[in-house]
Amino acid sequence: MRASPSHLVAGKTLTYSLAFPGNGIYLFILEGSILTEGRVLTKRDGLGLAGVDQVAFTAAVDAEVLAIEVPMFA
């Protein structure tokens, strides 16, 4: 598992690419608000994504985001 905290200023876009193919990504919003995958996520929201190689997110306002890469196996 790999976790990457990020601080984004409003309007900045960040793209998180998987370190290990086949893993999933879980985004958790610590502060602020982001736009990703056609959704708005705000403080304490989370979003899990599987079957993707990367995810881009844009800060709607200044935001603290934790991206966690997780193995997707049973």
C-alpha positions as CSV (number, residue, x, y, z in Angstrom):
1,M,0.0,0.0,0.0
2,R,1.2,3.5,-0.9
3,A,-0.2,6.7,0.5
4,S,0.5,10.2,-0.8
5,P,-0.8,13.3,0.9
6,S,-1.1,16.4,-1.3
7,H,-1.9,20.1,-0.8
8,L,-3.5,21.7,-3.8
9,V,-4.3,25.4,-4.2
10,A,-7.6,26.3,-5.9
11,G,-7.6,25.5,-9.6
12,K,-4.6,23.2,-9.5
13,T,-4.9,19.8,-11.1
14,L,-2.9,16.8,-9.9
15,T,-2.7,13.4,-11.7
16,Y,-2.0,10.3,-9.5
17,S,-0.6,7.4,-11.4
18,L,-0.5,3.9,-10.0
19,A,2.9,2.5,-8.9
20,F,1.7,-1.1,-9.3
21,P,-0.6,-2.2,-12.2
22,G,-3.9,-3.8,-11.0
23,N,-4.1,-1.7,-7.8
24,G,-7.0,0.6,-6.9
25,I,-6.9,4.2,-5.7
26,Y,-8.8,5.6,-2.7
27,L,-9.1,9.3,-2.4
28,F,-9.9,10.9,1.0
29,I,-10.5,14.6,1.3
30,L,-9.0,16.0,4.5
31,E,-9.8,19.7,3.8
32,G,-11.4,21.7,1.0
33,S,-13.1,20.4,-2.1
34,I,-12.0,18.7,-5.4
35,L,-13.5,17.7,-8.7
36,T,-12.7,14.2,-10.0
37,E,-14.4,11.6,-12.2
38,G,-17.4,13.9,-12.7
39,R,-17.9,14.3,-9.0
40,V,-17.4,17.0,-6.4
41,L,-15.8,15.7,-3.2
42,T,-15.7,17.8,0.0
43,K,-14.1,17.4,3.5
44,R,-14.4,13.9,4.8
45,D,-15.6,12.4,1.5
46,G,-13.9,9.4,0.0
47,L,-13.9,7.8,-3.4
48,G,-12.5,4.3,-4.3
49,L,-11.6,3.6,-7.9
50,A,-10.6,0.3,-9.5
51,G,-9.7,-0.6,-13.1
52,V,-7.9,2.7,-13.7
53,D,-4.2,3.4,-14.3
54,Q,-4.4,7.0,-13.0
55,V,-6.8,9.6,-11.7
56,A,-6.8,13.4,-12.1
57,F,-8.3,15.7,-9.6
58,T,-8.7,19.5,-9.5
59,A,-9.0,21.6,-6.3
60,A,-12.2,23.6,-6.4
61,V,-10.9,25.5,-3.3
62,D,-7.6,24.9,-1.5
63,A,-7.6,21.3,-0.5
64,E,-5.7,18.6,1.4
65,V,-6.1,15.2,-0.3
66,L,-4.8,11.8,0.7
67,A,-4.4,9.3,-2.2
68,I,-4.0,5.7,-1.1
69,E,-3.0,3.0,-3.5
70,V,-4.5,-0.4,-2.4
71,P,-4.0,-4.0,-3.8
72,M,-7.2,-5.3,-5.5
73,F,-7.1,-9.0,-4.9
74,A,-9.2,-11.4,-2.9
